[in-house]
Amino acid sequence: MEDVIKSLHEQNILHPVIIILGCREDISQVFLTVEGHALPITMGVVSAVDRLLKVHFILNMEYAVQCKHILHFLQRSVIEVADDMPLSRGAADLLVYLRNKKRQN
C-alpha cells in the first residue's frame, strides 16, 4: 500500500482515489485515499464510491478531470445532489430512464 501511496504522490495525484486490492472475482481490500492517507473501506466497492462522492461534497472539491463525468452522473443519480453543472445528453437520458424505472418499482 505504501508503494501505491508513494506512486500517487510522485504523479502529483491529489484528489481522492479508490484503491482496490485483489482481482475482480476476489477483492481482498478496498481503500479510499485522502491527502496521502489510505482509509480502509470494509463494506465493499459500492461503499467506497459512496464515500468518494461524499468526500468531494463535504470538502467542496472538484472531481478529477479523468472521472468528472461519471462521478457527476453518480452524484445526480445515486445520492441525488444536483448542481449547476449540466449532464451530457446521454447521461441526462440515462438519468431520466433510471428515475422512471425507480417509479415503476
C-alpha positions as CSV (number, residue, x, y, z in Angstrom):
1,M,0.0,0.0,0.0
2,E,2.9,2.3,0.8
3,D,4.1,1.9,-2.8
4,V,0.7,2.9,-4.2
5,I,0.5,6.0,-2.0
6,K,4.1,6.9,-3.0
7,S,3.2,6.5,-6.7
8,L,0.2,8.7,-6.3
9,H,2.3,11.4,-4.6
10,E,5.0,11.1,-7.3
11,Q,2.4,11.6,-10.0
12,N,1.0,14.6,-8.1
13,I,-2.4,13.0,-7.8
14,L,-4.0,15.0,-5.1
15,H,-7.7,14.1,-5.4
16,P,-9.3,11.2,-3.5
17,V,-8.8,7.8,-5.2
18,I,-10.3,4.4,-4.6
19,I,-7.7,1.6,-4.4
20,I,-8.9,-2.0,-4.8
21,L,-6.5,-4.9,-3.9
22,G,-7.2,-8.3,-5.4
23,C,-8.9,-9.3,-8.6
24,R,-12.4,-8.8,-9.9
25,E,-13.6,-12.1,-8.6
26,D,-11.8,-11.9,-5.3
27,I,-11.4,-8.4,-3.9
28,S,-9.3,-8.6,-0.8
29,Q,-9.3,-4.9,0.4
30,V,-10.7,-1.5,-0.6
31,F,-9.2,1.8,0.4
32,L,-10.1,5.4,-0.1
33,T,-7.0,7.7,-0.3
34,V,-7.4,11.3,1.0
35,E,-4.4,13.6,1.2
36,G,-1.9,10.7,1.2
37,H,-3.7,8.6,3.7
38,A,-5.3,5.3,2.9
39,L,-8.6,4.8,4.7
40,P,-9.8,1.2,4.8
41,I,-13.4,0.6,3.5
42,T,-14.8,-2.5,4.9
43,M,-18.2,-2.5,3.2
44,G,-17.1,-3.0,-0.4
45,V,-16.6,-1.1,-3.6
46,V,-20.1,0.5,-3.6
47,S,-19.5,1.9,-0.2
48,A,-16.1,3.2,-1.4
49,V,-17.7,5.0,-4.3
50,D,-20.4,6.5,-2.0
51,R,-17.7,7.8,0.4
52,L,-15.6,9.1,-2.5
53,L,-18.6,11.2,-3.6
54,K,-19.3,12.4,-0.1
55,V,-15.6,13.4,0.5
56,H,-15.8,15.6,-2.6
57,F,-19.1,17.1,-1.5
58,I,-18.0,17.7,2.1
59,L,-14.7,19.2,1.2
60,N,-16.2,21.1,-1.7
61,M,-13.7,19.6,-4.1
62,E,-14.0,19.4,-7.9
63,Y,-13.9,16.0,-9.4
64,A,-10.7,14.9,-11.2
65,V,-10.9,15.6,-14.9
66,Q,-10.4,11.9,-15.7
67,C,-13.6,10.8,-13.9
68,K,-15.5,14.0,-13.7
69,H,-18.5,13.0,-15.9
70,I,-19.1,9.6,-14.3
71,L,-18.8,10.9,-10.7
72,H,-21.1,13.8,-11.6
73,F,-23.6,11.3,-13.0
74,L,-23.4,9.2,-9.9
75,Q,-23.8,12.3,-7.7
76,R,-27.0,13.2,-9.5
77,S,-28.5,9.7,-9.9
78,V,-27.4,7.9,-6.7
79,I,-27.1,10.4,-4.0
80,E,-29.5,12.8,-5.7
81,V,-27.5,16.0,-5.2
82,A,-28.0,18.5,-8.1
83,D,-25.7,21.3,-9.0
84,D,-25.2,23.8,-11.9
85,M,-23.0,21.6,-14.0
86,P,-25.1,20.2,-16.9
87,L,-25.1,16.5,-17.6
88,S,-24.2,15.3,-21.1
89,R,-27.1,14.4,-23.3
90,G,-26.5,10.7,-22.9
91,A,-26.1,10.9,-19.1
92,A,-29.3,13.1,-18.9
93,D,-31.3,10.5,-20.9
94,L,-29.9,7.7,-18.7
95,L,-30.9,9.6,-15.6
96,V,-34.5,10.0,-16.8
97,Y,-34.6,6.3,-17.7
98,L,-33.4,5.3,-14.2
99,R,-35.8,7.6,-12.4
100,N,-38.7,6.2,-14.5
101,K,-37.7,2.6,-13.7
102,K,-37.5,3.6,-10.0
103,R,-41.0,4.9,-10.1
104,Q,-42.3,1.8,-11.8
105,N,-40.9,-0.4,-9.0
